[in-house]
Amino acid sequence: MDINIKVKENLKIRAFYVFFIVVSIQIGVGLIGFPRIVVMEALQDSWISILIAYAYIVCVLIAMLLILKQYDNSDVFGIHVDIFGKWIGKLIGTLFLIHFAISMFSLLITYIEIVRVFIFPNISIFVLSFLILCLVIYSVLGGIRVVVGVCTVFGIYSNWILFPLIQPALQMDFTHLLPIFEAPFPDILKGTKLSGYSFLGFEIILVLYPYIKNKKKIKFPLFLAVSWTTLIMLFVTIIVMGYLSFSEISTREWILLSLYKIQRFSFIERFDYIVVSSWMIIVISNMILLMWGITYGLKRMYKIPQKYTLYIVSFLILAASPFFYEHFLIQKVIDLSAQLGFWLVYIYPFILLPIVLIKKRLIENRK
């Protein structure tokens, strides 16, 4: 396996598309229940947990960019083979693919559960999974430029869901946010750790990096994307805390959808139906990126054509989805995805970075 990749010029993308890629993959179904998870731990100091998470993610991104910078045009799979050898490197790379697969599966079954609870209680999980996966397959077959284009368009379109939150924002009770700095610091850190699942997704840059044309300009759109996502998380959490009491937050699973229920229009009674339906666009853009990452990684490490792995992975996900209809099973998948993502995304880069730097220094000394 070649460490560095030679990408055709017509397959490369400009660095400013990184903003839309990262935003579209970070804003997923996790946002719907994100405020409740953080508030349950850090109470009215939840905004501190979010800011700490943002600062830590910036540090992780810096470590990732430093790792990628040591190579001409490599990705996370090539770096692992170069550092650890063929077999161990491919094993660690496979863990990343498993992480992508579990994240994708958790997105699918969580969204289907939301649809079954809020709109169609008797809808077939198999049928809805089949329809969503058909759209994912169709997009991934178009190649990397189609994947990036879909994420860009869907990422821009999905921002409209923030505007209906203006009404509950105007009715906030700011006393719910007081007193500040009351929660113990360990609880604030617990809130930071639990928010990690909702912030996952930016690690896709470790796979997409060889396809970026002007790599020197990647820092600004990348950090801007993470900042924008953090602002959305912070905005939503503050509105939830200000509009609802703690007892109301603790008893509602998908707390964000409760804010959309208060919207009243003359032409529609349940505005949350529109939001749940539109959220499919966000879910599909997430799944497209993750599916492309899985098929690309299998092709990169094991020389299996992406078309074959695309159908195989889709079939496995489709076959497994009907068995995860109970909420506690879905929560176990989410917890597994969060735990695996915590170690691979938030801890592992700080272990890999010094190893890469030491090896580079040894090679330079030998020369």
N, C-alpha and C positions, 0 to 999 in steps of 0.2 A: 504493500500500500504506500503510495506516495505521500510524503508529509505535507508538501505544498501542492496546491491545486492550480491548474491552469484553466481558468474560466474564460469561455468565449466572450468577446466584447458585447455581442448582442444579448447576452444573458445577465450582464451586470446591471445594477441599479444604483441610482444616485443616493448619496448619504442622507439627504433630507427626507427620504422615504422611511428612514429608521424611526422617525417620530411617529408616523402613523402605524407602523408595525408594532412598536412597543405599546402604544396607547391601546390599540385594538386588542392586543392579547392580554393586557393587564386588566382591562375593564370587562369582566365576565360575570357569571352568575354569583360569584363571591361577593360582589358589591351589594346584592340584594340583602344579604344577611350580615354584612360586614359591621355596620354600626352596633348591632346587638352584641356581637362577640366581643368587641373592644369595650363597650360600656359595662358589660357584666363583670369585667375585671378591674378596669381603671375608673369606673364611675364618671364623674364630671371632668376628670383629668384625662379623658380618652384622647384629647387633642395632643397631649404630650406624648402619648404612646405612638401616635401617627407620625409626629415630627421625629421622634427617635428612630422609628422604622425607616423614614426617609433618609436620615443622615447615614444610617447603616447601609442602606441600599446604594447610596452614592459611593461609599467606601468599597462595596462589593464590585460595583461597575468599574471603579478605578483599577482594582486588582485584575478584573477580567481583561480590560484594555491593555494593561501592562503585560499580561501573559500573551495576548494576541500580537502585541507589538514586537515580540521577540522573534517572530517568524515572518517570512515574506508574504505568504498568502495561504495560511493554514486555518483549520477549524479545530474544534475541541477533540474530534476523533483522531486527527493526525497528530496533534500535540501529545495525546496520551500514548500513542504508539511510539513516538519519538522519545518520550521520557521513560516509559515503563517497559518498553518492548512490545512485541507483537501480541502475545497472548494476554498479558495483564492489561495492556492498553485497550485491547478490544473488549475485555471484560468490563472495565470501567466505562468505556463508551456505551456498552450495552445497558449499563445502569441508567445512563442518561436517556436512552431510548425507552426503557421501562418507565422512567419518570414521565416522559412525554405521553406515553400510552395511558398511564393511570390518570394523569391530569385530564387528558382528552375524554376518557371514559367517565370521570367524575363530573365533568361539564355536561356531558350528554344526559346522564341519568338524573342529575340535579335539575336540569331544565325540564325534563319530562315530568318529574315529580311536581314542579311548580305548575305546569300546564294541567296536570291531573287534579291538583288541589283547587286551582282558581278558575279553570275554564271547563275542561272536559274530564269529569271524574272517571268515566268509563272508556276512555280512549285506549286503544291498543298500544302498549309500549313498543311492541315489535314494529307496527306500522309506522309510528312516528319516528322511531329510530331509523327505519329504512328510508324514509323520505329525507331526513336530515343528512344521512350518510350519502345518499345519491347526490345531493348538492355539493357535499365535500369532495366526493370522488370526481365529479365533473370539473370542479375548480382546480384540484391538484393535477389532473391530467393536462391542464393547460400549461404547466410549467411554473417556474419561479416568478416570472414577470406577471403572469395572471394572478398568482397567489398574492403578490405584493399589491397589484392593482385592486383586487377585491378588498383586501384589508384597508387600503387607503379610502376607497369609496364608502365602505361600510363604517369605517372609523369616523369619517366626517358626518355621515348621516346619523349615527347613533347619538351624537351630542344633543339632539333635540330633547332627549328624555330629561335633561337638567332643567329646562325652562318651566315645566309644570311644578317644580319644587319651589318656585318663587312664592306662590300663595301660602304654603305652610311656613315658609321663611318669614313672611310678613306677620304671621300670627304666633311667632315664637315667644315663649316666656323666658327671658334671659336669667331669671333667678334659678332656673334649672341648671345653669352652668356654674353656679356658685355653691360653696366656696372653692376656689382653685387651690391646687397644691395640697389637697387633703388626703388623697389616696396614698398609701405606702408605696415607696419606690419599687419594691418587688412586684406589687400588683401592676404597676405601670409597665414594668418589663414583661410581665405575663401578657398584658394586652398587646405589647409590641410583637411578641412571639406569635400570638394567635392571629395577628393581622398578616403574618407572613404569607399565608395561603392566598389571600386576595391580591397580594403584590407580585406573586409569581408570574413568570412569563418573559421577563426581560432577558433571561438566560438564553433565549432563542438567538441572541446576537452572537453567541459562541458558534452557532451553526451557519448563520447567514454571512458572517464576516468576509469570507472569500469572494462573495458576490457583490460586495460594495465597491463601487468604482473609485471614488475619491475618499479613501480611508482617513486622510488627515482631517477631514471635516466631519467625522462621525461624532465627535464629542458633544458638540452643541445640540444637535437633534436628539441624541440619546439622553442627555441629562435634562433637556427640556421636556421630553416625553415623560420621564419619571416624575418631574416636578408637576406637570399637568395632572398626571394620575393622582399624585398625592393631594393636590388641591381639590380634586373631585371627591376623594375619600374624606378629606377634612371637612369640606362643605356639606356633604351628606350627613356625616356623623354629628356635626354641630346642629343641623336642622332637626335631626331625630331627637337629640337630647333636649333641644329647646321646645319642641312641639309636643313631645310625649313625656309622661312621667316615667320614673324608673320601673315602677310596677307594670306599666303598659309595655315597656320595652322588653322586660324579662319574660313576658308571656306570649310574645309574637316571634315566630321563627323567621319569617321573611319581612323584616321590619320596614324596609324601604317601600314595599308595595302598599303598606298601610297609608303612607303619605299620598299616594296616587288615588286612593279611594275617596278622599275628600273633594276631589275635583268634580265640579258639576257643570255640565254643558246641556244646552237645550236639545241637542241631537244625539246625545249618548248618556246612558245612565251609569255604566260601570267603565270609567276611564282606565282602570287597572287592566281590563281585558286588552285594550290597545297596547299598553306597555308590555304586558307579558308576550303578546304576539310579536311586537317589534323587537323584543329582546332576543328573538331567534337569530336576527341578523348579527348581533354581537356574539352569540354562541357559535354560529357558523364560521365567522371570521377567526375565532380562537381555534376551532377544530381544524380549519384549513391549514393554519400555520403549524400546528402540532403534528398533523398528519403528514405534511410535507417534511417536517423534521425527522419523523420516524422513517419514512420511506427513503429519504436521502441518506440517513445514517446507515441503514441496512445495505444500501447500494455502495456506500463509501467503504464500509468495513468488510462486507461479505460478498461484494460483487453481484448482488441480486438485483435485477432490473426493478426500477421503481413501480412500473405498472403491475408487476406480479405482487409485490409486497403491499401495494395499495389495496388490491382486492382481498388479499388474505387478511390483513389487519382489519379492514372494514367488515369482513365476514365474521371474524372472531368477536369484534365489538357488538355487532348485530346479534349474534347468537347469545352473548352473555347478558345483554341489556334486559331481557324479560325477567331474569332471575333476581334483579335488584329493584323490586317494587316496594319493599318495606323501608321506612325511613331510617331505621337503625342500621340496615345494611348499606344504604347510601352514605350515611354518616361515617361508617367504617372506611369506605373507599376514600371519602374526603380526608379523614384523619391520616390514612396511609399516604395519600398524595402530599399532605402537608408535612408529615414527618420526613418522607424521602426528599421532598423539595428543600426542607430546612437544612439537611446535611449536605446535599449536593450543590445547592445554590448559595446558601448563606454562610456555610462553614468551609466547604471544600476549596473554593478559590484561594483562600488565605493559606491553605496547605500546599496547593499546587504552585502558587507564585514563587515562593523561595526556592523550590526545587528547580523550576525553570530557570531562574536567575543564576543559581549555583552552577547548573549544567552549562549555561551560556558562558559564564566566567571561566569554567574549566576548559571549554573548547577554545576560547580566546587565548588562554595561557599556553595551551599546547601549540597553537599556531605561532 
